[in-house]
Amino acid sequence: LVDDLVVKKRLKEICVKQLKRARGQKDVAAFSVKDGRLFNAWAKLESKSNNLREARKILRNGRMMYPRDHTLLQAAGNIEERLGNVTGARDLYSASLHLEPSAPALIAYAMLELRSPEEGKKKQPNITMVRKLLNEALLIDPKHGPVYNALGNLERREGNPERAKRLYQDGIEVNCTDAPSVYHGLAKLHLSLGEVEEARSVLQQGLA
């Protein structure tokens, strides 16, 4: 495998070159890459190394060049959330969804609401809003595994085991992406209900 440092160095060279070229142009139409995927990849590597402020800077530059790239906004929201800037994260997720609704951004927004609810009298998460966001994600991408897992986990947390089980099973039946996480969620549900053998069976299916 190519070392992350080598990849990071190459991505930095390309992105810095794009930034320098952009200073003398009104737009980026002449570039071979039409979106911010390289900036996203570079920022992801920095984030993986826990260089969150460097990742923030990279994504800010990427957004300057590609302001219509919703994935850069979502990635920037994730960085702000990890840095403890909940308000900034919420604004960036909202901006990403305004440009182009996507399952990952909807899930990110929903999980942020669960972890850090908007200011309220009791600071309790708005479960109705969370369900709405996750169901919208499911409509956008019916085979997106993380949304089945998120919905199942939500219903398990809210004391609705049968609804949670149905959601996990729905994800498995549609051959969703990231299926192992859905099997894992279903197994955890069985364990929470004291169904050890069922949990073992689910995990074995997930490994098959």
PyMOL commands that set and color helices and strands:
alter all, ss='L'
color gray80, all
select helices_A, chain A and resi 4-22+37-48+52-65+70-82+86-99+103-115+127-140+145-157+161-173+179-192+196-207
alter helices_A, ss='H'
color red, helices_A
deselect
rebuild
show_as cartoon
